[in-house]
Each structure stands twice: as C-alpha cells, then as structure tokens.
C-alpha cells in the first residue's frame, strides 16, 4: 500500500529567486537531470539525512 502511495506524485507551487533558479538549473544540467528531478533528488537526500540524524 505504501508503494502505491509513493508512485503518486503531488504537484506544489514553488517560488524561487532568479539566482537560486539559475543555480539549480546549472546544477541539474551538470547532473543530467531536469530541474524538477534535481529538486526532488535534493529534497529526498535532505529527508534521508534528517531521518539518519534522528
């Protein structure tokens, strides 16, 4: 059941400064990811690190 829930992706509005947006785009290109994929990757890593420290 949890696997099915993980497959559903939620959409959220996100506002970024122009400079942060530009940096994330460059970083995503370096990692061969889309901007959305890069943001999802970074958030996933942050959550994993947080879970390890708790």
C-alpha positions as CSV (number, residue, x, y, z in Angstrom):
1,X,0.0,0.0,0.0
2,X,2.8,2.4,0.8
3,X,4.4,1.6,-2.6
4,X,1.3,2.7,-4.4
5,X,1.2,6.0,-2.4
6,X,4.9,6.6,-3.3
7,X,4.1,6.3,-7.0
8,X,1.6,9.1,-6.9
9,X,3.3,12.4,-7.3
10,X,1.9,15.6,-5.8
11,X,2.2,19.0,-7.5
12,X,3.1,22.0,-5.5
13,X,3.6,25.6,-6.4
14,X,7.2,26.7,-5.7
15,X,8.6,30.2,-5.8
16,X,12.3,30.7,-6.2
17,X,14.5,33.7,-6.6
18,X,16.0,34.1,-10.0
19,X,19.5,33.5,-8.8
20,X,18.6,30.3,-7.0
21,X,16.6,29.1,-10.0
22,X,19.6,29.7,-12.2
23,X,22.0,27.8,-9.9
24,X,19.6,24.9,-9.7
25,X,19.3,24.7,-13.5
26,X,23.1,24.7,-13.9
27,X,23.4,22.0,-11.2
28,X,20.7,19.9,-12.8
29,X,22.4,20.2,-16.2
30,X,25.7,19.1,-14.6
31,X,23.9,16.0,-13.1
32,X,22.0,15.3,-16.3
33,X,18.6,15.8,-14.6
34,X,15.6,18.1,-15.2
35,X,15.1,20.9,-12.8
36,X,12.2,19.1,-11.3
37,X,14.2,15.9,-11.0
38,X,17.0,17.8,-9.3
39,X,14.8,19.5,-6.8
40,X,13.1,16.1,-6.0
41,X,16.6,14.5,-5.6
42,X,17.8,17.2,-3.3
43,X,14.7,17.1,-1.1
44,X,14.9,13.3,-1.0
45,X,18.5,13.4,0.1
46,X,17.7,16.0,2.8
47,X,14.9,13.9,4.2
48,X,17.2,10.8,4.3
49,X,19.9,12.7,6.1
50,X,17.4,14.1,8.6
51,X,16.0,10.6,9.3
52,X,19.5,9.2,9.9
53,X,20.2,12.0,12.5
54,X,17.0,11.4,14.5
